[in-house]
Amino acid sequence: MSEAIEVIFLGTGGGVPSARRFLPAMAVRRGGEWFLFDAGEGVQMRIRQSPLGWSGLRAIFISHLHGDHVLGLPGLLMSIGMAKMESPIHIFAPRGLQRLLDTALQVCRVQLPFPITVHCMEKEPSTLLTGSGYRIDAAPVRHRAPCWGFFFREDERPGRFFPERARLKGVPAGPLYKALQSGQAIELPNGATVHPTDVLGPPRPGRVIAYCTDTTPCDETIRYARNADLLIHDATFGEGLEDEARISGHSTAAQAAAVARAADVRKLVLTHISARYENDAPLLDSARQVFPNSIMAADLLTLTVDARDE
C-alpha cells in the first residue's frame, strides 16, 4: 500500500478575506510529513482548526510576494515558536522574502527558537525538495509579479503483484512475496532466481498534485500539470470578466477548466475566489461545462488523492 496523501485547503480566497474564505494557503500531507503552499493572513488559525500539527511541517513554499499570499508567514512562524518547536524550517520563495521576514521579526522583536533557511527560486523550472518517494518541483507561471506553480510528484511505484505467477515460479507465500513486491530479486532454495518482472505488472505512475495560483492560463501550467491527479488552479473571476482576469494576471473559472482539459488532469479544484462572489455556484457551473470533473475549494476542505490502480 502507498502512503496516504491528503490535500487540506486552509484559505481559498484571493485579494481580501471574506467571512467564508481566508487568504490563500494549502497543505499537502503524506505520511508523517506535511508541506504548506502559500501563507495568507491568519493561516495559523486555520492550521489550528485542521488535523495538522506543527511537528510534521517539513517545508513552506511561497508562490509569489503579493501580500495575500505571504503576509501570514511572520505570524505563522511566531505561532510555531510559541509552541516551542525547534526543528529547522525551510522556506522556498522568490527573491525578497528574506528581507520581508528579517524586517518583520526585527520590528516585532521576535527571537525564534528554530533556524529558518530561505531558498530563493530562480527563473527556470527546478526540483526544490526531494524526500522518500517524492519530489516537489517549481515552474514559473504568468502573473503580474514573478510567480511559481508547485508540483508534488510521487516516484513511480512497482507494478501490481500477481501471487499466482509467484506460485508458478515456486515462491512460497510470506516474506519473499514482500521482497518481490518491493522490487528485489530473490533466490529460491533450489538455486533458481525470481525477478520482480516475473511476478509484477508494469510500473504504476505516482500521484501528482499541481498548485497553480495566481496565473493567467498558460502553456507552462499545461506542460507541468499534464496527467496530474489534482490540479488546483486560480479561478478568481466568473464569466464576462476575461479582460479583468487578463489585466490582473488571473483566470476565470472557465479558463481554469480549459487548462485542466488541455493538461488531461483527473480532477480540477477551483481556488483563489474573489470576495465579490457570495454565491460561487455560477463559477463552478461554468467550469463544469468545460471540464466536468471540477469542484469548488472551500476552507478546511480535505481531499484524499487515491493512488492509481491500487
C-alpha positions, -999 to +999 in steps of 0.1 A: +000+000+000+012+035-008+013+064+017-020+083+021-019+118+005-043+145+017-048+180+004-061+204+031-074+238+020-066+264+046-075+295+027-093+297-007-100+334-012-080+360-031-071+396-026-090+402+006-105+377+030-143+372+033-165+357+060-162+323+043-127+323+028-094+331+043-065+341+021-045+315+001-029+286+019-029+249+012-013+219+028-003+185+013+001+158+039+018+125+031+026+100+059+040+119+089+051+150+069+032+179+055+040+209+033+025+244+033+019+262+000+014+300+005+006+317+038-022+342+037-031+362+067-045+341+096-031+309+082-020+297+117-056+299+128-068+276+100-040+252+108-052+250+144-087+242+131-073+215+109-059+180+117-024+192+111+002+196+138+033+218+140+057+189+144+051+174+109+058+206+089+086+198+065+088+230+043+069+261+032+065+272-004+055+307-014+043+312-049+049+350-051+053+380-029+018+397-032+005+403+003-024+379+002+000+350-002+028+359+022+017+383+050+005+354+072+040+340+073+055+361+101+026+353+123+027+316+115+064+315+124+057+332+157+030+307+165+053+278+158+079+295+180+054+299+208+047+261+206+084+256+215+092+238+182+129+237+175+131+218+141+146+239+112+121+254+088+129+256+051+111+282+030+112+282-008+102+316-022+110+343-047+139+367-040+129+393-014+113+371+011+143+371+034+142+409+037+105+408+045+110+383+073+141+400+087+122+433+089+090+418+104+108+398+131+132+426+139+105+452+142+083+428+163+114+419+184+108+382+179+135+356+186+125+323+171+137+291+188+144+274+154+166+282+124+150+294+092+166+288+058+151+307+029+158+292-006+154+317-034+137+303-065+152+312-099+135+317-132+140+282-146+119+252-136+136+231-109+133+205-083+131+222-049+129+193-025+132+155-025+120+130+001+113+094+005+093+085-026+085+121-038+098+154-050+084+189-053+091+209-084+085+246-093+079+262-126+072+299-135+036+307-143+022+340-156+012+368-132+019+405-126+047+396-103+073+367-106+052+337-096+057+299-095+035+269-097+043+239-075+041+203-084+042+175-059+053+143-077+055+108-063+080+084-076+069+056-099+056+026-080+062-011-087+036-028-107+007-049-093+018-082-077+003-114-091+006-142-065-004-168-090+027-160-110+048-163-079+033-197-070+040-210-106+076-199-100+077-219-068+078-189-044+063-197-010+039-172+005+055-150+031+085-126+033+097-135-002+064-121-016+071-088+001+107-087-013+095-092-048+068-066-043+094-040-032+114-047-064+141-071-051+151-103-069+151-134-047+168-168-048+149-200-041+162-230-021+167-248-054+190-221-066+166-205-091+163-167-092+130-150-095+130-114-107+103-088-099+094-086-135+084-123-134+056-116-109+047-079-112+027-060-138+040-028-155+051+001-132+024+024-119+026+062-120+030+080-088+004+107-078+009+143-090-007+174-074-003+207-092-009+240-074-010+270-098-022+303-085-020+332-092-018+329-130-035+335-163-040+304-185-006+294-198+013+267-216+037+263-186+008+251-164-004+227-191+030+213-196+040+207-159+005+197-148+000+172-176-018+140-163-019+153-127-043+136-104-053+170-089-049+205-104-056+233-080-060+264-102-067+301-100-104+308-107-106+344-094-134+355-118-166+344-135-178+347-170-177+381-186-146+392-167-120+377-190-104+411-197-101+419-160-086+385-154-060+391-181-051+426-169-048+414-133-029+382-141-057+358-130-081+333-146-118+328-149-133+295-137-139+285-174-103+293-183-091+272-154-113+244-167-098+248-202-063+244-188-074+212-169-089+198-201-057+206-221-035+191-195-057+160-192-058+160-154-081+138-134-097+165-112-098+203-111-102+223-079-111+260-083-095+283-058-084+319-052-121+330-055-127+368-054-146+381-024-172+396-047-188+362-051-210+354-022-226+327-044-198+308-062-222+283-079-221+301-112-183+298-113-185+261-107-212+256-133-191+275-159-161+253-152-181+221-154-194+230-188-158+228-200-143+202-176-170+181-158-148+168-131-144+202-114-151+211-078-150+243-057-124+246-030-136+256+005-117+265+036-109+233+056-120+210+028-098+179+028-094+158-003-077+123-004-057+117-035-061+080-043-033+060-059-039+048-095-046+011-099-041+005-062 
